[in-house]
Amino acid sequence: MDAPIWEQLQFEPPALLVFGGGGHGKTVIDLVRAGGVYTVVGVLDDSLPVGSRVNGAPVLGGGALLPALAARGLRLAANAVGGIGNVRVRLHVFDLLEQAHLECPNLVHPSACVEPSAVLEGGVQVLAQSYISSEARVGFGTVINAGVVVSHDCHIGRCVNLSPGALLAGGVRVEDHAQIGMGATVNLNLTIGSGARVGNGATVKADVPAQGRVYAGTIWPPRPAAE
């Protein structure tokens, strides 16, 4: 009987595992390849058959395989579970990767611009044509999707998701686990609280509280009803 696929692979650096084979997983695989620093050796996904392929990369198995891969020398991984609508799923994957002692490197598309004074804290994914400006700081595990602008002095927390085309003015603070939708605009020096969700195309003109919800296409804060 042939050995499992993962037993036939070499896991010396720059080998990198992608955890998650959905839509974001396909994007992350292309992101890794575009960067040219790491090599995608396979995908883990509990919902996909072993031996199938995601964007050309083989599915090695599910999350239970992590300890065996680490024992064979795997050191690098990318969390490709987006967690839109349920950030706990993405956080759980990071927990699994940490338990396996795997490092999540920053992945930056070559068409993106990250100023030298900006700081990426690890596990950050910066997709095509995004811009991270002077002295901005981006927390661990955050996704900066395509065409996002993070202006000067912004502070982005851990495991935040900025969807394509989101625009943050200078000095914006986005706290842990918040999600900002496609084409949303956040004005100067505002705070988006932890776990808050800002819908697609919304305009934010005041602080959004923790766990707050700004609906798609609206202006925050809501205007008072006419008397």
C-alpha positions, 0 to 999 in steps of 0.5 A: 500500500502506498504511503499517505501523501504527507509522508512523501513530502519534505518539510524543510524551510521554506515549506508552508502549510495552508490550513483551510481549503475554501475561497480564502484558502485559494486566495492565500495559496496564490498570495504565497506563490506571488510572494516567492518566499515560501512554498505551499506543500499542502492544505489541511481541511476536515471537509475535503477529501484527502488527495483532492486539490485546492488551487493545485495544492494537495489536500493532506488531511484534516486538523488532526494531522498537525502533530504528525506534520510538525514531528516530520519537520513542518514549521510554517503555516498560514491560517486560511479560514477567514472567519467572516461572521464567526471569528471564533472559527479562525481563532480556533485554527490559530490555537491548533497551529500554536499547539503544534508549534507552527509559526505563521509568517506575514504574507504580503502581496508584491503589489501591496505597499507597506511603509518601512515604519509600519509594523506587522505583528505576525500572521498578517495577510496583506493582499494585492494593491493594499496600502499600509501607511506610516507608523501604522500597526497591524495586529497578529492574524489580521487579514488586509484584503485587496485594495484596502487603505490603512492610513498613517498612525492606524492601530489594527488589533488582532484577527481583524478582517478588513474586506476589499476596498475598505478605507481607514483615515489616519489615526483609526483604531480597530480593536480585536476581532472587528470586521469592516466590510467592502468599500466601507469608510472610517473617518479620522481618529475613530475607534471601532470596538472589539468584535464590531461589524461594519457592513459593506459601503457604510460610512463611519463618522463616530466611534463604534462600540464593542460588538456594535453593528453598522449596517451595509450602506448606512451612515454611523451614527444613525440620524435621530428620527424626525419628530 
